Amino acid sequence: MKSYFRKEIDAIAGYVPGEQPKAAKLIKLNTNENPYPPSPEVRKVLARLKHVDLRLYPDPTADELRDLFSESVKMKRDNVIVGNGSDDLLTMIFRAFTSYELPVAVFEPSYSLYPVLAALQGAPVIKIDLDKEDFSYPENIVELAGNANLLIITRPNAPTGNCAPKELVEKVCREFDGIVLIDEAYSDFAADNCAEFAKKFDNVLVMRTLSKGSSMAGLRVGYAFGNENLIAGLMKLKDSYNVNRISQVLAKANFEDKTYRRKRVRQIIKTRMILNRELIALGFKVIPSQANFLFVSPPDGDAEGLFKTLREANIIVRYFPGEVTGKYLRITVGSGSQNINLIRFLKNLYRNE
Ligand SMILES: *Cc1c(COP(=O)(O)O)cnc(C)c1O
Protein backbone atom coordinates (compact mmCIF):
# COMPACT_ATOMS: atom_id res chain seq x y z
CA MET A 1 0.00 0.00 0.00
CA LYS A 2 1.11 3.53 -0.68
CA SER A 3 2.33 5.27 2.46
CA TYR A 4 0.46 8.35 3.59
CA PHE A 5 2.84 9.03 6.42
CA ARG A 6 5.40 11.80 6.71
CA LYS A 7 8.78 10.47 5.63
CA GLU A 8 10.10 10.76 9.20
CA ILE A 9 7.50 8.25 10.41
CA ASP A 10 8.27 5.73 7.67
CA ALA A 11 12.00 6.07 8.28
CA ILE A 12 11.99 4.79 11.85
CA ALA A 13 11.17 1.50 13.53
CA GLY A 14 9.75 3.20 16.64
CA TYR A 15 10.87 2.99 20.26
CA VAL A 16 10.87 -0.51 21.70
CA PRO A 17 9.97 -0.46 25.41
CA GLY A 18 11.21 -3.22 27.72
CA GLU A 19 8.73 -6.09 27.63
CA GLN A 20 5.95 -6.53 30.17
CA PRO A 21 5.54 -10.33 30.14
CA LYS A 22 2.39 -11.82 31.65
CA ALA A 23 3.86 -15.02 33.17
CA ALA A 24 3.38 -15.06 36.91
CA LYS A 25 6.61 -16.56 38.26
CA LEU A 26 9.02 -14.08 36.79
CA ILE A 27 11.84 -12.17 38.36
CA LYS A 28 11.30 -9.00 36.38
CA LEU A 29 14.42 -6.86 36.40
CA ASN A 30 14.21 -5.30 32.95
CA THR A 31 12.47 -1.92 33.15
CA ASN A 32 13.74 -0.33 36.37
CA GLU A 33 10.40 -0.44 38.11
CA ASN A 34 10.38 -0.21 41.90
CA PRO A 35 9.92 -3.68 43.46
CA TYR A 36 7.92 -2.24 46.38
CA PRO A 37 4.31 -1.05 46.38
CA PRO A 38 3.53 2.67 46.57
CA SER A 39 2.62 4.25 49.90
CA PRO A 40 -0.33 2.69 51.81
CA GLU A 41 -1.88 6.17 51.60
CA VAL A 42 -2.44 5.48 47.89
CA ARG A 43 -4.58 2.46 48.70
CA LYS A 44 -6.73 4.54 51.06
CA VAL A 45 -7.28 7.31 48.52
CA LEU A 46 -7.97 4.77 45.80
CA ALA A 47 -10.69 3.18 47.93
CA ARG A 48 -12.34 6.57 48.42
CA LEU A 49 -12.43 7.52 44.73
CA LYS A 50 -15.94 8.20 43.45
CA HIS A 51 -16.68 6.78 40.02
CA VAL A 52 -19.16 9.61 39.26
CA ASP A 53 -16.30 12.11 39.32
CA LEU A 54 -14.84 10.45 36.24
CA ARG A 55 -17.41 12.21 34.04
CA LEU A 56 -15.56 15.46 34.72
CA TYR A 57 -12.33 16.51 33.03
CA PRO A 58 -9.29 16.72 35.25
CA ASP A 59 -7.59 20.00 36.19
CA PRO A 60 -5.85 20.83 32.87
CA THR A 61 -2.67 22.03 34.55
CA ALA A 62 -2.68 19.70 37.60
CA ASP A 63 -2.11 22.67 39.90
CA GLU A 64 -2.23 20.75 43.18
CA LEU A 65 0.61 18.61 41.91
CA ARG A 66 2.48 21.66 40.60
CA ASP A 67 2.29 23.18 44.09
CA LEU A 68 3.51 19.99 45.70
CA PHE A 69 6.36 19.43 43.26
CA SER A 70 7.46 23.08 43.19
CA GLU A 71 7.52 23.22 46.98
CA SER A 72 9.75 20.16 47.10
CA VAL A 73 12.39 21.99 45.02
CA LYS A 74 11.73 25.42 46.58
CA MET A 75 10.29 26.96 43.44
CA LYS A 76 6.85 28.33 42.47
CA ARG A 77 3.86 26.82 40.70
CA ASP A 78 4.75 28.71 37.49
CA ASN A 79 8.10 26.95 37.42
CA VAL A 80 6.58 23.46 37.05
CA ILE A 81 4.79 21.48 34.35
CA VAL A 82 3.32 18.02 34.94
CA GLY A 83 3.31 15.31 32.27
CA ASN A 84 1.68 11.95 31.60
CA GLY A 85 4.95 10.37 32.66
CA SER A 86 8.19 12.12 31.84
CA ASP A 87 8.08 10.54 28.37
CA ASP A 88 5.16 12.91 27.70
CA LEU A 89 7.35 15.83 28.79
CA LEU A 90 10.14 14.61 26.53
CA THR A 91 7.73 14.66 23.58
CA MET A 92 6.80 18.26 24.43
CA ILE A 93 10.42 19.27 24.85
CA PHE A 94 11.46 17.77 21.51
CA ARG A 95 8.53 19.44 19.75
CA ALA A 96 9.37 22.74 21.40
CA PHE A 97 13.14 22.89 20.96
CA THR A 98 14.15 20.69 18.00
CA SER A 99 13.48 20.73 14.23
CA TYR A 100 15.32 20.32 10.90
CA GLU A 101 17.37 23.39 11.78
CA LEU A 102 17.59 22.81 15.51
CA PRO A 103 19.69 19.75 16.40
CA VAL A 104 19.68 17.91 19.71
CA ALA A 105 22.86 16.67 21.41
CA VAL A 106 22.70 13.43 23.39
CA PHE A 107 25.24 11.18 25.03
CA GLU A 108 26.01 7.71 23.78
CA PRO A 109 24.95 5.44 25.38
CA SER A 110 21.93 7.04 27.00
CA TYR A 111 18.14 6.71 27.05
CA SER A 112 17.23 5.22 23.68
CA LEU A 113 13.97 7.17 23.42
CA TYR A 114 15.81 10.47 22.71
CA PRO A 115 17.00 9.60 19.17
CA VAL A 116 13.54 8.25 18.33
CA LEU A 117 11.89 11.54 19.34
CA ALA A 118 14.52 13.44 17.35
CA ALA A 119 13.84 11.32 14.26
CA LEU A 120 10.10 12.02 14.55
CA GLN A 121 10.88 15.74 14.54
CA GLY A 122 13.32 15.36 11.65
CA ALA A 123 15.93 16.90 13.96
CA PRO A 124 19.65 16.12 13.51
CA VAL A 125 21.21 14.26 16.43
CA ILE A 126 24.70 15.15 17.66
CA LYS A 127 26.06 12.14 19.54
CA ILE A 128 28.65 12.69 22.27
CA ASP A 129 30.45 9.46 23.16
CA LEU A 130 31.03 8.54 26.77
CA ASP A 131 34.31 6.78 27.54
CA LYS A 132 34.10 3.25 26.16
CA GLU A 133 35.59 1.67 29.30
CA ASP A 134 34.11 3.53 32.27
CA PHE A 135 31.41 5.70 30.62
CA SER A 136 32.91 8.88 32.06
CA TYR A 137 32.10 12.23 30.47
CA PRO A 138 34.36 14.27 28.20
CA GLU A 139 35.40 17.69 29.54
CA ASN A 140 34.61 19.63 26.34
CA ILE A 141 30.88 18.88 26.17
CA VAL A 142 29.89 22.40 25.08
CA GLU A 143 32.30 22.24 22.15
CA LEU A 144 31.13 18.74 21.18
CA ALA A 145 27.47 19.79 21.33
CA GLY A 146 28.20 22.24 18.50
CA ASN A 147 25.14 24.13 17.32
CA ALA A 148 22.60 21.96 19.15
CA ASN A 149 19.58 23.82 20.52
CA LEU A 150 18.88 21.14 23.11
CA LEU A 151 21.39 19.12 25.13
CA ILE A 152 20.21 16.26 27.32
CA ILE A 153 22.16 15.14 30.36
CA THR A 154 20.67 12.05 31.99
CA ARG A 155 21.82 12.07 35.61
CA PRO A 156 22.24 9.34 36.78
CA ASN A 157 22.67 8.09 33.24
CA ALA A 158 20.70 5.18 31.82
CA PRO A 159 21.68 2.44 31.08
CA THR A 160 25.11 2.96 32.68
CA GLY A 161 24.06 4.24 36.15
CA ASN A 162 26.94 6.69 36.63
CA CYS A 163 26.60 10.46 37.14
CA ALA A 164 28.21 13.29 35.21
CA PRO A 165 30.23 15.30 37.79
CA LYS A 166 28.05 18.08 39.18
CA GLU A 167 30.68 20.81 38.57
CA LEU A 168 30.87 19.72 34.94
CA VAL A 169 27.08 19.90 34.59
CA GLU A 170 27.10 23.38 36.11
CA LYS A 171 29.80 24.52 33.68
CA VAL A 172 27.76 23.16 30.77
CA CYS A 173 24.61 24.94 32.00
CA ARG A 174 26.54 28.20 32.21
CA GLU A 175 28.33 27.97 28.87
CA PHE A 176 25.96 26.11 26.52
CA ASP A 177 23.95 28.40 24.24
CA GLY A 178 20.76 26.33 24.14
CA ILE A 179 18.44 24.43 26.45
CA VAL A 180 20.06 21.98 28.87
CA LEU A 181 17.61 19.29 29.94
CA ILE A 182 18.74 17.34 32.99
CA ASP A 183 16.77 14.09 33.06
CA GLU A 184 16.71 13.07 36.72
CA ALA A 185 14.51 9.96 36.39
CA TYR A 186 16.82 8.17 38.85
CA SER A 187 17.91 11.00 41.15
CA ASP A 188 16.01 9.50 44.13
CA PHE A 189 18.76 6.86 44.26
CA ALA A 190 21.70 9.25 43.82
CA ALA A 191 23.94 11.02 46.31
CA ASP A 192 22.98 14.46 44.95
CA ASN A 193 20.93 16.17 42.24
CA CYS A 194 20.94 19.26 40.05
CA ALA A 195 17.64 20.91 41.05
CA GLU A 196 19.42 24.15 41.95
CA PHE A 197 20.57 24.66 38.34
CA ALA A 198 16.92 25.03 37.25
CA LYS A 199 16.80 28.10 39.51
CA LYS A 200 20.24 29.45 38.76
CA PHE A 201 20.13 29.30 34.94
CA ASP A 202 17.39 30.51 32.53
CA ASN A 203 18.21 27.80 29.99
CA VAL A 204 17.93 24.75 32.25
CA LEU A 205 15.05 22.31 32.72
CA VAL A 206 15.22 19.51 35.27
CA MET A 207 12.86 16.59 34.78
CA ARG A 208 11.71 13.91 37.23
CA THR A 209 9.28 11.02 37.31
CA LEU A 210 7.20 9.12 39.86
CA SER A 211 7.87 5.91 37.93
CA LYS A 212 11.11 4.78 39.56
CA GLY A 213 11.72 6.09 43.10
CA SER A 214 8.01 6.51 43.85
CA SER A 215 6.77 3.07 42.65
CA MET A 216 4.19 4.54 40.32
CA ALA A 217 5.22 3.64 36.76
CA GLY A 218 1.66 2.52 36.03
CA LEU A 219 0.25 5.90 37.01
CA ARG A 220 2.21 7.93 34.42
CA VAL A 221 3.24 11.12 36.23
CA GLY A 222 6.39 13.14 35.65
CA TYR A 223 7.29 16.82 36.06
CA ALA A 224 9.78 19.32 34.77
CA PHE A 225 10.88 22.57 36.39
CA GLY A 226 12.77 25.65 35.31
CA ASN A 227 12.40 29.29 34.34
CA GLU A 228 8.71 30.31 34.13
CA ASN A 229 9.08 31.41 30.49
CA LEU A 230 10.25 27.95 29.48
CA ILE A 231 7.36 26.38 31.39
CA ALA A 232 4.83 28.80 29.84
CA GLY A 233 6.09 27.86 26.36
CA LEU A 234 5.73 24.16 27.07
CA MET A 235 2.21 24.72 28.43
CA LYS A 236 1.24 25.97 24.94
CA LEU A 237 1.96 22.65 23.33
CA LYS A 238 0.89 20.12 25.92
CA ASP A 239 -2.34 18.16 25.48
CA SER A 240 -5.07 20.06 27.33
CA TYR A 241 -5.84 17.26 29.80
CA ASN A 242 -2.60 15.34 29.75
CA VAL A 243 -2.72 14.09 33.35
CA ASN A 244 -5.88 12.18 34.21
CA ARG A 245 -8.00 12.68 37.35
CA ILE A 246 -7.03 9.43 39.03
CA SER A 247 -3.33 10.03 38.48
CA GLN A 248 -3.56 13.53 39.92
CA VAL A 249 -5.08 12.40 43.23
CA LEU A 250 -3.00 9.25 43.63
CA ALA A 251 0.26 11.02 42.80
CA LYS A 252 -0.54 13.56 45.51
CA ALA A 253 -1.24 10.85 48.10
CA ASN A 254 2.00 9.13 47.27
CA PHE A 255 4.22 12.19 47.08
CA GLU A 256 3.00 13.51 50.43
CA ASP A 257 4.17 10.33 52.19
CA LYS A 258 7.84 11.27 52.09
CA THR A 259 8.86 9.01 54.97
CA TYR A 260 7.60 5.90 53.21
CA ARG A 261 9.26 6.78 49.91
CA ARG A 262 12.60 7.46 51.56
CA LYS A 263 12.45 4.17 53.44
CA ARG A 264 11.85 2.19 50.25
CA VAL A 265 14.58 4.05 48.36
CA ARG A 266 17.06 3.30 51.17
CA GLN A 267 16.15 -0.39 50.94
CA ILE A 268 16.86 -0.41 47.21
CA ILE A 269 20.19 1.36 47.69
CA LYS A 270 21.17 -1.25 50.27
CA THR A 271 20.21 -4.10 47.91
CA ARG A 272 22.18 -2.36 45.14
CA MET A 273 25.27 -2.42 47.36
CA ILE A 274 24.86 -6.13 48.07
CA LEU A 275 24.32 -7.01 44.40
CA ASN A 276 27.28 -4.85 43.41
CA ARG A 277 29.59 -6.62 45.87
CA GLU A 278 28.41 -10.14 44.95
CA LEU A 279 28.77 -9.56 41.21
CA ILE A 280 32.29 -8.23 41.62
CA ALA A 281 33.13 -11.32 43.70
CA LEU A 282 31.92 -13.47 40.79
CA GLY A 283 34.25 -11.66 38.39
CA PHE A 284 31.73 -9.31 36.80
CA LYS A 285 32.71 -5.83 35.71
CA VAL A 286 30.24 -3.46 37.41
CA ILE A 287 29.89 0.22 36.56
CA PRO A 288 29.48 2.09 39.89
CA SER A 289 25.79 3.00 39.98
CA GLN A 290 23.81 5.85 41.52
CA ALA A 291 20.54 4.47 40.15
CA ASN A 292 18.21 1.52 40.83
CA PHE A 293 20.00 -0.70 38.32
CA LEU A 294 23.49 -1.98 37.61
CA PHE A 295 25.22 -2.07 34.22
CA VAL A 296 27.37 -5.17 34.34
CA SER A 297 29.59 -7.24 32.08
CA PRO A 298 29.88 -10.99 32.82
CA PRO A 299 33.33 -12.57 33.40
CA ASP A 300 33.40 -14.14 29.91
CA GLY A 301 32.03 -10.98 28.25
CA ASP A 302 29.12 -12.90 26.74
CA ALA A 303 26.28 -10.64 27.85
CA GLU A 304 23.89 -11.84 25.17
CA GLY A 305 24.45 -15.46 26.18
CA LEU A 306 23.80 -14.64 29.83
CA PHE A 307 20.69 -12.68 28.87
CA LYS A 308 19.27 -15.79 27.19
CA THR A 309 20.29 -18.13 30.02
CA LEU A 310 18.61 -15.84 32.57
CA ARG A 311 15.51 -15.69 30.43
CA GLU A 312 15.20 -19.45 30.35
CA ALA A 313 15.33 -19.32 34.14
CA ASN A 314 12.51 -16.72 34.12
CA ILE A 315 14.82 -13.89 35.16
CA ILE A 316 14.27 -10.99 32.77
CA VAL A 317 16.94 -8.30 32.47
CA ARG A 318 17.69 -5.81 29.67
CA TYR A 319 20.17 -6.28 26.86
CA PHE A 320 21.11 -3.45 24.48
CA PRO A 321 22.88 -4.81 21.38
CA GLY A 322 25.70 -2.64 20.06
CA GLU A 323 29.46 -2.46 19.92
CA VAL A 324 29.84 -0.90 23.38
CA THR A 325 26.58 -1.75 25.19
CA GLY A 326 26.49 -5.33 23.81
CA LYS A 327 29.06 -6.45 26.38
CA TYR A 328 26.76 -5.49 29.26
CA LEU A 329 23.42 -6.28 30.81
CA ARG A 330 21.32 -3.78 32.68
CA ILE A 331 19.90 -5.38 35.81
CA THR A 332 17.21 -3.58 37.80
CA VAL A 333 17.74 -3.75 41.56
CA GLY A 334 14.76 -5.77 42.77
CA SER A 335 13.51 -6.68 46.22
CA GLY A 336 15.80 -8.35 48.75
CA SER A 337 14.39 -11.81 47.95
CA GLN A 338 14.57 -11.32 44.17
CA ASN A 339 18.17 -10.33 44.67
CA ILE A 340 18.96 -13.45 46.70
CA ASN A 341 17.47 -15.63 43.94
CA LEU A 342 19.41 -13.82 41.23
CA ILE A 343 22.70 -14.12 43.09
CA ARG A 344 22.10 -17.80 43.85
CA PHE A 345 21.47 -18.48 40.17
CA LEU A 346 24.58 -16.60 39.05
CA LYS A 347 26.75 -18.33 41.64
CA ASN A 348 25.70 -21.73 40.30
CA LEU A 349 26.36 -20.61 36.78
CA TYR A 350 29.81 -19.09 37.22
CA ARG A 351 31.18 -21.43 39.90
CA ASN A 352 30.68 -24.48 37.71
CA GLU A 353 32.74 -23.07 34.86
C1 LIG B 1 12.16 5.75 32.94
C2 LIG B 1 12.78 6.93 32.29
C3 LIG B 1 12.01 8.00 31.83
C4 LIG B 1 10.53 7.93 31.69
O1 LIG B 1 9.82 7.88 32.78
P1 LIG B 1 8.24 7.93 32.74
O2 LIG B 1 7.91 9.01 33.68
O3 LIG B 1 7.80 6.57 33.19
O4 LIG B 1 7.78 8.24 31.35
C5 LIG B 1 12.65 9.12 31.37
N1 LIG B 1 13.98 9.18 31.29
C6 LIG B 1 14.75 8.16 31.69
C7 LIG B 1 16.22 8.26 31.58
C8 LIG B 1 14.17 7.00 32.19
O5 LIG B 1 14.92 5.97 32.53
The ligand as a MOL file (V3000), in Angstrom:
LIG
                    3D

  0  0  0     0  0            999 V3000
M  V30 BEGIN CTAB
M  V30 COUNTS 15 15 0 0 0
M  V30 BEGIN ATOM
M  V30 1 C 12.1610 5.7490 32.9350 0
M  V30 2 C 12.7790 6.9330 32.2950 0
M  V30 3 C 12.0100 8.0030 31.8330 0
M  V30 4 C 10.5280 7.9270 31.6900 0
M  V30 5 O 9.8240 7.8830 32.7790 0
M  V30 6 P 8.2390 7.9270 32.7360 0
M  V30 7 O 7.9090 9.0050 33.6830 0
M  V30 8 O 7.8010 6.5730 33.1920 0
M  V30 9 O 7.7760 8.2370 31.3520 0
M  V30 10 C 12.6450 9.1220 31.3680 0
M  V30 11 N 13.9800 9.1800 31.2950 0
M  V30 12 C 14.7490 8.1590 31.6940 0
M  V30 13 C 16.2210 8.2640 31.5780 0
M  V30 14 C 14.1710 6.9960 32.1880 0
M  V30 15 O 14.9160 5.9690 32.5300 0
M  V30 END ATOM
M  V30 BEGIN BOND
M  V30 1 1 1 2
M  V30 2 1 2 3
M  V30 3 2 2 14
M  V30 4 1 3 4
M  V30 5 2 3 10
M  V30 6 1 4 5
M  V30 7 1 5 6
M  V30 8 2 6 7
M  V30 9 1 6 8
M  V30 10 1 6 9
M  V30 11 1 10 11
M  V30 12 2 11 12
M  V30 13 1 12 13
M  V30 14 1 12 14
M  V30 15 1 14 15
M  V30 END BOND
M  V30 END CTAB
M  END
